[in-house]
Amino acid sequence: MGWALRNTLDRNLSLSALRMALMRRDFSPGLIHHSDRGSHYACKDYVDLLKAHGILISMGAIGNPYENA
């Protein structure tokens, strides 16, 4: 688990939290990262970082907040 705080919600905030999580935790192959379809999770840098670590990507359906739990 990673976290980051800023006064804006952008890709750098999400990337900071993801980098922290990758450094702090060990994970097994096949890990699935699930998120909503926010631009900060769907941006190329974020997706590329997940793929570089062999993490599978899952995103909720468009307009369905119930999938975020």
C-alpha positions as CSV (number, residue, x, y, z in Angstrom):
1,M,0.0,0.0,0.0
2,G,1.3,3.5,-0.8
3,W,0.0,6.9,-0.2
4,A,0.7,10.5,-1.2
5,L,-0.8,13.9,-0.3
6,R,-1.0,17.0,-2.5
7,N,-3.4,19.8,-3.1
8,T,-4.2,18.5,-6.6
9,L,-5.3,15.2,-8.0
10,D,-3.1,14.4,-11.0
11,R,-0.9,11.7,-12.4
12,N,2.2,12.7,-10.2
13,L,0.2,12.2,-7.1
14,S,-0.9,8.7,-8.1
15,L,2.6,7.8,-9.4
16,S,4.1,8.8,-6.1
17,A,1.7,6.6,-4.2
18,L,2.3,3.7,-6.6
19,R,6.1,4.0,-6.4
20,M,5.9,4.0,-2.6
21,A,3.7,0.8,-2.7
22,L,6.2,-0.9,-5.0
23,M,9.1,-0.1,-2.8
24,R,7.5,-1.0,0.5
25,R,5.7,-4.3,-0.4
26,D,6.6,-7.6,-1.9
27,F,4.0,-9.0,-4.2
28,S,3.5,-12.2,-6.1
29,P,3.2,-12.5,-9.9
30,G,-0.4,-12.1,-11.0
31,L,-1.1,-9.2,-8.7
32,I,-4.2,-7.3,-10.0
33,H,-4.4,-3.5,-9.6
34,H,-8.0,-2.4,-9.7
35,S,-9.0,1.3,-10.0
36,D,-11.6,3.5,-11.5
37,R,-11.0,5.0,-15.0
38,G,-9.6,8.3,-13.7
39,S,-7.1,9.9,-16.0
40,H,-4.4,9.7,-13.3
41,Y,-4.8,5.9,-13.3
42,A,-5.2,5.5,-17.0
43,C,-2.3,7.8,-18.1
44,K,0.6,6.2,-20.0
45,D,3.2,6.7,-17.2
46,Y,1.0,5.0,-14.6
47,V,0.1,2.1,-16.8
48,D,3.7,1.6,-18.0
49,L,4.9,1.4,-14.4
50,L,2.3,-1.2,-13.6
51,K,3.3,-3.3,-16.6
52,A,7.0,-2.9,-15.9
53,H,6.4,-4.7,-12.6
54,G,4.2,-7.4,-14.2
55,I,1.1,-6.1,-12.5
56,L,-2.2,-6.8,-14.2
57,I,-4.6,-3.9,-14.7
58,S,-8.3,-3.9,-14.0
59,M,-10.6,-0.9,-14.3
60,G,-14.2,-0.5,-13.3
61,A,-16.9,-0.1,-15.9
62,I,-17.6,3.5,-17.0
63,G,-19.9,5.3,-14.6
64,N,-20.1,2.4,-12.2
65,P,-18.9,3.5,-8.7
66,Y,-20.0,0.2,-7.1
67,E,-17.0,-1.5,-8.7
68,N,-14.5,0.6,-6.7
69,A,-15.0,-1.2,-3.5
